[in-house]
Amino acid sequence: MARSAQRDTTFLVLAMILALLVRLDFMRAAQWSIDGDEAIVGLMAKHILEGRGIPVFYYGQHYMGSLEAILAAGSFALFGVTPVALSLVPLIFSLALVPLLYALASSLGGRTAGRAAALLAAFPPSALIIWSVKARGGFIEVLVLGALALLLTVRWFSARAGSIRYPAAIGVVLGIGWWVNNQILYFILPIALGAMVLLVGQLVRRECSLTQLAFISFVGTVGFFSGSFPYWLYNIRNGFPSLGMFALADSADVSKQVDGLFSQGLPIILGAVRFWHSQESFPWAVFSLYAAYGIVVGVALLHSGRSILDACLLRTPSSASVLGIVLLVVPVACAVFAVSTYGWLFQAPRYLLPVYVSLFTLAGVAVSVLQRRSTVIASALLALLLGANVASAYVGGRAVAGEPIVYGGERVARDHSELIRALDELGITYIRTNYWIGYRLAFETSERITFSMFQEPHHIRIPEYERGLEPTQREGVPLVLVPAEAKLVRRALEAAHIPFKERSAGSYRIVYDIQPPQRLGTAVPRSEVASVTAWGEQDAAKALDGDRTTRWGTGAPQNPSMEFEVRFTRPVTLSGFEYDIGAWPHDSPRGLKVELVRTDGTRITVLEPQDYAAFRYLYQMNGGFRFYFPPQEAVGVTLIQTGKDGKMDWSIGELVFFAPPEQASF
């Protein structure tokens, strides 16, 4: 027995070394970089370390607890505030999953089952390798907590009737999981069902009294609420906002999500396809792995079917009965995923990662059962599963996750050192940029450089970064852009004759020293307007009534035949205008051309549709835009809608024209 224990220990050490090497290889291939969402966890940890308090949840949302950030704060205290120190937290949890699955599978199918499960956890499909080192708020941690809860459930089924130690521990573990990541629900439902069957069976067999059953249930419930205490305290104080994440998708979306689950989501989880890909890892990969895991489930059910049936018939259960609970994790996860509002992510099914606990455990048991009949068949099954994992990770190059796309197919750079050096040389500490770039920069510079959000995704995680800037102040803040964005912004600024400078910095462009006029000029008063005519029957004068809560609208979907024209009482020298969309951002013109009507009746275009497209991108977050042009004398202005929308109107909340102060005579 001592020699067997020593061999098991040696095997686990080697398996964990293999797991470590595979994950470090992926981290090295990704240049040890993190993404913007991981940077949020890093910033949370930095703030905890600085004594700013411990947040309950991931910044900017009411779910996904801060356990990972708390642990990262400890890692930072030991190793410094770096991306590697941040990734160390999920990495350790992913290594802990190896012995946990060994213990779980061996308790259900023996040493061979444990070793097979541990090997699959050490070298899993690429999806799990990638997420094993992502500090994204608790994705890998929930697998560890779920595996631990299942292992405790096995021990509980083998314990004497009336035991409260295990239900209390299970409750605490599942409670912590509920706070950390609500995907723990995939484990809660099967374990709760199994617990009910166990306790009712004990009551029927008179192994415990109704009072004992009630007390055990009470202890488990108290354990759950104790483990999830931060979650409930926050929600009681804030009106239970966390419950909003449990919204269901509509029936049409559910149908698409069920199809996507089986055609893409599960094949990615099984290792037949990579995240965001459709090409198989090897020929017939989807068919082969569906067949292989079908065999796994079938063999596991044949092995434990009698024990599961005994438990369901309220006969004395055994630890093997828990295999039914383990098996239930997969359909429960799939069902919840398919009907939830997160099910659209079937091409990147991170919300299905917990099923690995069940799949690897079942695979281990199946290999163990088959080995008793044919070592060749058992070895072939394990080789197929491991080979598929290797192919998923390495065939065609490492399946390293791509950086988030910013615009026009251009991605965030893996290395920001050149960008940071350029910003430091220019003395720039505050910028406007994309979410994925900005939060990484803030973390990588220990918040020496912060930012205001520019373009989508518009999730403000740290509100104080926005600084409460007025629109005119925001216009002058330097921009950090990918080249495709810089091309648009450059066109917008040049069209409006706004001076600026531009500098390349690695994969980015820095647009700085932006010098919009301090003021547009003097507003042309309403008394100078002789007439306002527009497409449709709505009151066009509401676009110039000084009240941005009113509007003119077409009352019909946008099409290129629509115009809005203002005529003045006399020739007016204009230098620009401000288009305020008001409370109707969805009604902004899809295309726009602006012409000045001269005194001789001829027209001059001051805003081309291509320039408007650039302006629309540059000012999207402000709900409107300001446009400057060299002073021109005009008796009227015509706005021509050049785009098309099948549903939305064209609206103007408020339109203001400006004249140079020195030439204004009103």
C-alpha positions in Angstrom: 0.0 0.0 0.0 2.9 2.4 0.8 4.4 1.7 -2.6 1.1 2.2 -4.3 0.6 5.5 -2.5 4.1 6.6 -3.5 3.5 5.7 -7.1 0.2 7.7 -7.0 2.0 10.7 -5.6 4.8 10.4 -8.2 2.2 10.2 -10.9 0.3 13.2 -9.7 3.5 15.3 -9.4 4.4 14.4 -13.0 0.8 15.1 -14.2 0.9 18.5 -12.5 4.3 19.3 -14.0 2.9 18.4 -17.4 -0.1 20.7 -16.7 2.3 23.5 -15.7 4.5 23.1 -18.8 1.6 23.1 -21.2 0.1 26.2 -19.6 3.4 28.0 -19.4 4.0 27.2 -23.1 0.7 28.9 -24.0 1.5 31.9 -21.8 4.9 32.3 -23.4 3.4 32.0 -26.9 1.0 34.8 -25.9 4.0 36.9 -24.8 2.7 36.8 -21.2 0.0 39.3 -22.1 -3.4 39.7 -20.6 -6.6 41.3 -22.1 -8.6 44.2 -20.9 -11.1 42.1 -18.8 -8.2 40.5 -17.0 -6.7 44.0 -16.4 -9.9 44.8 -14.5 -9.2 42.0 -12.0 -5.6 43.3 -11.8 -6.7 46.8 -11.1 -9.2 45.5 -8.5 -6.3 43.6 -6.8 -4.1 46.7 -7.0 -6.8 48.8 -5.3 -7.2 46.2 -2.6 -3.5 46.2 -2.0 -3.5 50.0 -1.7 -6.2 49.8 1.0 -9.1 51.2 -1.1 -11.4 48.5 0.2 -12.5 45.1 -1.1 -15.2 45.2 -3.8 -17.9 42.5 -3.7 -18.1 41.9 -7.4 -16.1 42.5 -10.6 -16.0 46.2 -11.3 -19.0 47.5 -13.2 -21.4 44.6 -12.7 -23.4 42.8 -10.0 -22.1 39.3 -10.4 -18.8 37.4 -10.5 -17.3 37.8 -7.0 -14.0 39.3 -6.2 -12.2 36.2 -4.8 -9.8 36.1 -7.7 -8.9 39.8 -7.2 -8.4 39.2 -3.4 -6.0 36.3 -4.1 -4.3 38.4 -6.9 -3.7 41.1 -4.3 -1.7 38.5 -2.3 0.2 37.5 -5.4 1.0 41.2 -6.0 2.2 41.6 -2.5 4.7 38.8 -3.0 5.8 39.2 -6.7 4.8 42.8 -7.6 2.0 44.2 -9.8 2.6 42.4 -13.1 0.6 40.4 -15.7 2.4 37.2 -14.7 1.7 37.7 -11.0 -2.0 38.1 -12.0 -2.1 35.0 -14.1 -0.5 33.0 -11.3 -3.8 32.8 -9.5 -5.9 31.0 -12.2 -2.8 29.0 -13.0 -2.6 27.6 -9.4 -6.3 26.8 -9.5 -5.9 24.9 -12.8 -3.0 22.9 -11.3 -5.2 22.1 -8.3 -7.8 20.7 -10.6 -5.5 17.8 -11.5 -5.3 16.1 -8.1 -9.0 17.0 -7.4 -10.2 15.1 -10.4 -7.8 12.3 -9.6 -9.5 12.0 -6.2 -13.0 12.3 -7.5 -12.6 9.8 -10.4 -10.6 7.3 -8.3 -13.3 7.4 -5.6 -15.9 6.4 -8.3 -13.9 4.1 -10.4 -10.5 3.2 -8.8 -6.9 4.2 -9.4 -7.0 3.8 -13.2 -10.0 6.1 -13.4 -8.2 8.7 -11.3 -5.1 8.6 -13.4 -7.0 8.9 -16.7 -9.1 11.9 -15.4 -5.9 13.5 -14.1 -4.2 13.1 -17.4 -7.1 14.7 -19.3 -7.1 17.6 -16.8 -3.4 18.1 -17.2 -3.5 18.2 -20.9 -7.1 19.3 -21.8 -8.5 20.7 -25.0 -7.3 24.2 -26.0 -10.4 25.9 -24.6 -9.5 24.8 -21.0 -5.8 25.5 -21.5 -6.5 29.1 -22.5 -8.9 29.7 -19.7 -6.7 28.0 -17.1 -4.5 31.1 -17.1 -7.1 33.9 -17.6 -7.9 36.0 -14.6 -11.4 36.8 -15.8 -13.2 36.8 -12.5 -13.6 33.2 -11.5 -14.0 30.9 -14.5 -11.4 28.4 -13.6 -12.1 28.7 -9.8 -15.7 27.5 -10.3 -14.4 24.3 -11.8 -12.2 23.6 -8.7 -15.1 24.5 -6.4 -17.5 22.3 -8.3 -15.0 19.3 -8.3 -14.5 19.8 -4.6 -18.2 19.8 -3.9 -18.7 16.6 -5.9 -15.8 14.9 -4.1 -17.4 15.9 -0.7 -20.7 14.5 -2.0 -19.0 11.1 -2.7 -17.7 11.1 0.9 -21.2 12.1 2.2 -22.8 9.1 0.4 -20.3 6.8 2.0 -20.7 8.3 5.5 -23.0 7.2 8.2 -26.6 8.4 8.2 -27.1 11.6 10.0 -23.7 13.0 9.3 -23.7 16.8 9.2 -20.0 17.4 8.5 -20.2 16.8 4.7 -23.5 18.7 4.0 -22.1 21.7 5.9 -18.9 21.6 3.9 -20.7 21.1 0.6 -23.0 24.1 1.5 -20.0 26.3 2.2 -18.2 25.3 -1.0 -21.2 25.8 -3.2 -22.0 29.1 -1.4 -18.5 30.4 -2.2 -19.0 29.3 -5.8 -22.3 31.1 -5.9 -20.6 34.4 -5.0 -17.6 33.7 -7.3 -19.4 32.7 -10.4 -23.1 31.7 -10.8 -22.0 28.8 -13.1 -21.8 26.9 -9.9 -25.5 26.4 -10.5 -24.5 23.5 -12.9 -23.3 21.7 -9.8 -25.9 22.9 -7.3 -28.9 21.5 -9.1 -27.5 17.9 -9.5 -26.0 17.8 -6.0 -29.3 19.2 -4.5 -31.2 16.4 -6.3 -28.8 13.8 -5.1 -29.0 15.1 -1.6 -32.8 15.0 -1.6 -32.7 11.3 -2.8 -30.2 10.4 -0.2 -32.0 12.0 2.7 -35.5 10.8 1.7 -34.1 7.3 1.3 -32.5 7.4 4.8 -35.8 8.7 6.2 -37.8 5.9 4.4 -35.3 3.3 5.7 -35.6 4.8 9.2 -31.8 5.5 9.3 -32.6 9.0 10.4 -35.6 10.9 11.8 -37.5 13.7 10.2 -35.9 16.0 12.8 -32.5 14.9 11.8 -33.3 15.3 8.1 -34.5 18.9 8.8 -31.4 19.6 10.8 -29.1 18.3 8.1 -30.9 20.4 5.5 -30.7 23.4 7.8 -27.0 22.9 8.3 -26.4 22.6 4.5 -28.4 25.8 3.9 -26.6 27.8 6.5 -23.3 26.6 5.0 -24.4 27.8 1.6 -25.5 31.3 2.8 -22.4 31.6 4.9 -20.2 30.9 1.9 -22.1 33.3 -0.3 -22.6 35.9 2.5 -21.0 38.8 0.4 -23.4 38.1 -2.4 -26.5 38.3 -0.3 -25.4 41.3 1.8 -24.7 43.3 -1.3 -28.0 42.4 -2.9 -30.0 43.1 0.3 -28.5 46.5 0.4 -28.9 47.3 -3.3 -32.3 45.8 -4.2 -31.1 42.4 -5.6 -29.6 43.6 -8.9 -27.7 40.3 -9.3 -30.9 38.5 -10.1 -31.1 40.4 -13.4 -28.5 38.0 -14.9 -30.9 35.2 -14.8 -33.1 36.5 -17.6 -34.1 34.0 -20.3 -33.5 34.4 -24.0 -36.6 34.6 -26.2 -37.9 31.5 -28.0 -36.3 32.4 -31.4 -32.9 32.9 -29.7 -33.2 29.7 -27.7 -33.7 27.8 -31.0 -30.6 29.3 -32.5 -28.6 28.7 -29.2 -29.6 25.0 -29.1 -28.4 24.6 -32.6 -25.2 26.5 -31.9 -24.7 24.5 -28.7 -24.5 21.2 -30.5 -23.0 22.3 -33.8 -20.3 24.6 -32.3 -20.3 25.0 -28.6 -19.9 21.3 -27.5 -17.5 20.5 -30.3 -15.3 23.3 -29.0 -15.5 22.0 -25.5 -14.7 18.5 -26.6 -11.6 19.7 -28.5 -12.9 19.1 -32.0 -12.9 22.8 -32.9 -11.1 25.9 -31.5 -12.7 29.0 -30.0 -14.2 31.3 -32.7 -13.3 28.7 -35.4 -15.4 26.3 -37.6 -12.6 24.2 -39.0 -12.1 20.8 -37.2 -8.9 20.2 -35.4 -8.4 17.0 -37.4 -10.5 15.1 -40.0 -13.8 13.8 -38.6 -13.0 15.4 -35.2 -16.6 16.3 -34.3 -18.0 12.9 -35.2 -15.1 11.1 -33.5 -15.3 13.0 -30.2 -19.1 12.8 -30.1 -18.8 9.1 -30.6 -16.0 8.8 -28.0 -17.8 10.7 -25.3 -21.0 8.8 -26.2 -19.1 5.6 -25.4 -17.8 7.2 -22.2 -21.3 8.0 -21.0 -22.7 4.6 -22.0 -19.9 2.7 -20.2 -20.2 4.8 -17.1 -23.9 4.3 -17.0 -23.6 0.5 -17.4 -21.0 0.5 -14.6 -23.0 2.5 -12.1 -26.6 2.1 -13.4 -27.5 -0.4 -10.7 -26.2 1.9 -7.9 -28.0 4.9 -9.4 -31.2 2.9 -9.7 -30.9 1.7 -6.1 -30.5 5.3 -4.9 -33.5 6.4 -7.0 -35.6 3.6 -5.5 -34.6 4.8 -2.1 -32.5 1.7 -1.4 -29.1 2.0 0.4 -26.9 4.1 -1.9 -23.2 3.8 -2.5 -20.5 6.2 -3.5 -21.0 4.9 -7.1 -24.4 6.5 -7.0 -22.7 9.9 -7.2 -21.7 9.1 -10.8 -25.3 9.9 -11.7 -24.9 13.3 -10.1 -21.6 13.8 -12.0 -23.4 12.8 -15.2 -26.2 15.3 -14.6 -23.8 18.2 -14.6 -23.5 18.1 -18.4 -27.2 18.2 -19.4 -27.9 20.8 -16.7 -25.1 23.0 -18.0 -26.3 22.6 -21.6 -29.9 23.4 -20.7 -29.1 26.5 -18.6 -26.7 27.7 -21.3 -29.2 27.2 -24.1 -32.0 29.2 -22.5 -29.9 31.9 -20.9 -29.0 35.3 -22.4 -25.4 34.1 -22.6 -26.1 31.2 -24.9 -25.3 33.3 -28.0 -21.6 32.8 -27.1 -21.6 29.3 -28.5 -18.6 30.1 -30.7 -16.6 30.9 -27.5 -18.5 28.8 -24.9 -16.6 29.9 -21.7 -19.9 29.4 -19.9 -19.7 25.7 -20.5 -16.2 25.2 -19.1 -17.6 23.5 -15.9 -18.7 20.4 -17.9 -15.0 19.4 -18.0 -15.3 18.3 -14.4 -18.0 15.8 -15.4 -16.5 14.8 -18.8 -13.0 14.0 -17.4 -14.4 12.1 -14.4 -16.8 10.0 -16.6 -13.9 9.4 -19.1 -11.7 8.2 -16.3 -14.4 5.8 -15.0 -15.1 4.5 -18.5 -11.4 3.8 -19.2 -11.1 1.9 -15.8 -14.2 -0.2 -16.6 -13.0 -1.0 -20.1 -9.5 -1.9 -18.9 -10.9 -4.8 -16.9 -12.2 -6.3 -20.1 -9.6 -5.1 -22.7 -6.5 -3.1 -22.0 -6.2 -2.4 -25.8 -9.7 -0.9 -26.0 -9.2 1.2 -22.8 -5.9 2.5 -24.0 -7.3 3.3 -27.4 -10.1 5.3 -25.9 -7.8 7.3 -23.7 -5.3 7.8 -26.5 -8.1 9.1 -28.7 -9.2 11.6 -26.1 -5.7 12.8 -25.3 -4.7 12.9 -28.9 -7.7 15.1 -29.7 -6.7 17.4 -26.8 -3.2 17.6 -28.3 -4.6 18.3 -31.8 -6.9 20.9 -30.4 -4.0 22.7 -28.8 -1.2 22.3 -31.3 -2.2 21.1 -34.8 -1.7 24.0 -37.2 0.1 26.0 -34.5 -0.7 26.7 -30.9 -4.3 27.6 -30.3 -3.4 30.8 -28.5 -6.3 33.1 -28.1 -6.2 36.1 -30.4 -6.3 39.6 -28.9 -9.7 41.4 -29.0 -10.6 43.2 -32.2 -10.8 47.0 -32.0 -11.9 48.1 -35.4 -11.8 46.9 -39.0 -10.4 43.5 -38.1 -7.4 45.2 -36.3 -6.6 43.8 -32.9 -5.1 45.0 -29.7 -1.3 44.6 -29.6 0.2 41.9 -27.4 3.1 44.2 -26.4 2.4 47.8 -25.3 5.9 48.7 -24.3 6.5 50.9 -27.4 3.1 52.7 -26.9 3.8 53.3 -23.3 7.3 54.7 -24.1 5.8 57.0 -26.7 3.2 58.3 -24.4 5.8 58.9 -21.7 8.0 60.8 -24.1 5.1 63.0 -25.1 4.1 63.6 -21.5 0.6 62.2 -22.1 -1.1 60.6 -19.0 -4.7 60.8 -20.1 -6.1 59.5 -23.4 -9.2 58.4 -25.2 -9.1 54.9 -26.4 -10.9 51.5 -26.8 -11.9 49.5 -23.7 -9.5 46.7 -24.5 -6.5 49.0 -24.9 -7.3 51.4 -22.1 -7.7 49.1 -19.2 -4.6 47.2 -20.2 -2.6 50.4 -20.3 -4.0 51.5 -16.9 -2.9 48.2 -15.4 0.4 47.9 -17.1 1.4 51.5 -16.1 0.0 51.1 -12.5 -2.5 53.8 -13.5 0.1 56.3 -14.5 -1.9 56.4 -17.7 -5.7 56.4 -17.6 -8.3 56.9 -20.2 -11.8 57.9 -21.2 -13.8 55.4 -23.2 -13.8 55.7 -27.0 -16.2 53.6 -29.1 -17.5 50.1 -28.3 -17.5 48.2 -26.0 -18.8 51.0 -23.9 -18.6 49.3 -20.5 -17.3 51.8 -17.9 -15.7 49.7 -15.2 -13.9 52.5 -13.3 -16.1 55.7 -13.5 -13.5 58.0 -12.0 -11.4 57.5 -15.2 -14.0 59.6 -17.1 -13.1 62.7 -15.0 -16.4 64.4 -15.9 -15.0 66.2 -18.9 -17.2 68.6 -20.9 -17.6 67.7 -24.6 -15.3 70.6 -25.6 -12.7 69.4 -23.2 -13.0 65.8 -24.3 -12.4 66.8 -28.0 -8.8 67.8 -27.2 -7.8 64.7 -25.3 -5.2 62.6 -27.2 -6.5 59.5 -28.9 -4.8 56.1 -29.1 -6.1 54.2 -32.1 -5.5 51.3 -34.3 -4.5 52.3 -37.9 -8.0 51.8 -39.4 -9.5 54.1 -36.7 -6.8 56.6 -37.1 -7.6 56.9 -40.9 -11.2 57.8 -40.0 -10.3 60.2 -37.3 -7.7 61.9 -39.4 -10.2 62.5 -42.2 -12.7 63.9 -39.7 -10.2 66.4 -38.2 -8.8 67.4 -41.6 -12.3 68.0 -43.0 -13.1 70.3 -40.1 -9.7 72.1 -40.4 -8.8 71.1 -36.8 -5.0 71.1 -36.2 -3.5 68.0 -34.7 -0.3 65.9 -34.6 0.1 62.2 -35.2 2.7 59.7 -34.1 3.1 55.9 -34.7 3.8 53.8 -31.7 4.1 50.1 -32.5 0.7 48.9 -33.8 -1.0 52.1 -32.8 -1.4 55.7 -33.8 -1.3 58.5 -31.2 -3.4 61.5 -32.3 -2.5 64.4 -30.0 -2.3 68.2 -29.8 -5.8 68.3 -31.1 -6.8 72.0 -31.2 -10.5 72.5 -31.7 -11.6 76.1 -31.4 -12.3 77.1 -27.9 -15.7 78.2 -29.1 -17.5 77.8 -32.4 -18.3 81.5 -32.6 -21.5 83.4 -32.0 -24.7 81.5 -32.3 -27.0 82.7 -35.1 -30.2 83.7 -33.3 -33.6 82.3 -34.2 -34.7 85.8 -35.3 -32.3 85.5 -38.3 -34.1 82.4 -39.6 -36.6 83.3 -42.3 -38.0 79.8 -42.9 -37.4 76.1 -42.1 -38.6 73.4 -44.5 -38.2 69.7 -44.2 -39.2 66.4 -45.6 -42.5 65.1 -44.1 -45.2 66.7 -42.2 -43.6 67.2 -38.7 -42.8 70.6 -37.4 -39.3 71.4 -38.6 -39.1 74.5 -36.4 -38.6 72.2 -33.4 -35.1 71.6 -34.5 -34.2 75.2 -33.9 -36.4 76.1 -30.9 -33.5 76.1 -28.3 -35.0 73.0 -26.5 -33.1 69.8 -27.0 -36.0 67.8 -25.4 -38.0 68.4 -28.6 -37.2 67.3 -32.1 -38.0 67.3 -35.7 -38.3 63.9 -37.3 -39.2 62.4 -40.6 -41.9 60.1 -39.2 -40.7 57.5 -41.6 -37.6 55.3 -42.1 -34.5 57.1 -43.5 -33.9 57.2 -47.2 -31.7 59.4 -49.5 -34.6 61.6 -50.6 -34.9 63.4 -47.3 -33.8 67.1 -46.9 -33.9 69.7 -44.1 -33.3 73.3 -45.2 -32.9 76.6 -43.3 -33.1 80.0 -45.0 -32.0 83.2 -43.3 -33.5 86.7 -43.5 -30.3 88.0 -44.9 -26.8 86.8 -45.9 -24.9 85.4 -42.9 -21.2 84.5 -42.6 -21.1 81.0 -41.1 -18.1 79.2 -39.6 -19.7 76.0 -38.4 -22.7 74.2 -36.8 -23.6 71.9 -34.0 -25.9 68.9 -34.6 -27.4 67.7 -31.3 -29.3 64.4 -31.6 -30.9 65.0 -28.2 -32.6 61.9 -26.7 -32.9 60.1 -30.0 -29.4 58.7 -30.8 -30.8 55.9 -32.9 -32.3 58.5 -35.2 -28.9 60.0 -36.2 -28.6 60.3 -40.0 -27.0 57.2 -41.6 -25.5 59.5 -44.2 -25.3 63.2 -44.4 -24.3 66.0 -46.8 -24.4 69.7 -45.9 -24.5 72.4 -48.4 -24.4 76.2 -48.0 -26.7 78.2 -50.3 -24.9 81.3 -51.6 -26.4 84.7 -52.3 -26.3 84.0 -56.1 -28.2 80.7 -55.6 -25.3 78.4 -56.1 -24.4 75.8 -53.6 -21.1 74.8 -51.9 -20.7 71.5 -50.1 -19.0 71.9 -46.6 -19.6 68.4 -45.4 -19.3 65.4 -47.7 -20.9 62.0 -46.8 -17.5 60.4 -46.5 -16.4 63.1 -44.0 -19.7 62.7 -42.1 -19.0 59.0 -41.8 -15.7 59.8 -40.1 -17.3 62.4 -37.9 -20.0 60.0 -36.9 -17.3 57.6 -35.7 -15.4 60.3 -33.9 -18.3 61.7 -32.0 -20.5 58.7 -31.6 -20.3 58.7 -27.8 -21.5 62.4 -27.6 -24.8 61.8 -29.4 -24.0 64.5 -32.0 -21.2 66.5 -33.4 -19.7 69.9 -34.1 -18.4 70.8 -37.5 -16.1 73.7 -38.3 -15.3 75.1 -41.8 -13.7 78.3 -43.2 -16.1 81.3 -42.9 -18.5 81.3 -45.8 -21.3 83.8 -46.6 -24.7 82.0 -47.1 -28.4 82.7 -47.2 -29.3 79.1 -46.4 -28.1 75.7 -45.3 -29.4 72.4 -46.6 -28.9 69.0 -44.8 -29.3 66.1 -47.2 -29.8 62.6 -45.7 -27.8 60.2 -47.9 -28.1 57.0 -46.0 -30.8 54.4 -45.6 -32.4 52.6 -42.6 -35.2 50.2 -42.8 -36.7 51.1 -39.5 -35.4 54.3 -37.8 -36.4 57.9 -38.5 -34.1 60.8 -39.2 -34.3 63.3 -36.3 -32.7 66.5 -35.2 -32.9 67.4 -31.5 -31.3 70.8 -31.9 -29.4 72.5 -34.8 -27.3 75.6 -34.1 -25.4 77.7 -36.6 -22.4 79.8 -35.7 -20.8 82.9 -37.2 -17.2 84.2 -36.5 -17.4 86.6 -33.6 -15.7 89.4 -35.5 -18.2 89.1 -38.4 -21.4 88.6 -36.4 -23.7 91.6 -36.5 -26.4 90.3 -34.3 
